[in-house]
């Protein structure tokens, strides 16, 4: 509502940290521990106020982060990328495989990620995505059942788990994949 928006704007001007604390409590039903953050959500919020966030938008962009990874000498870890386009007319359709993944560069959680295997479906999905974002990427589709994730905090492996897909081709936990601790 407009009232909520105005309250948030006022709180932000008074103290952005206070606003984050209130929203954190509202969402997680616990106080945010600013002095000694323990879980990932607390640490991310702590970092927002206590670190250089100038590169976060680059690191969250699936295309732009590739340059960062290359600069760190880790290019060999990157998944093949067929390209990144600002317009559907720029795509060389003949260079694409029969089946691939089409997505925006800054999405997450499986939202607006499509498995494409025919030209008409591609045209429909790409029009939808270009209406939402400024550019899209096309990546290979790999038929796998398990995707592994490693959580590292303070240079220490804290958790390894696999995401076992159940209902569809995506490995997103919010879309039905099952986490299994390794």
Helices and strands as residue ranges (DSSP letters): H 2-14, H 16-28, H 40-50, H 56-59, H 65-71, G 75-77, E 81-85, G 88-90, G 93-95, E 100-104, E 113-116, H 119-132, E 136-140, E 146-153, E 156-164, G 173-175, E 178-181
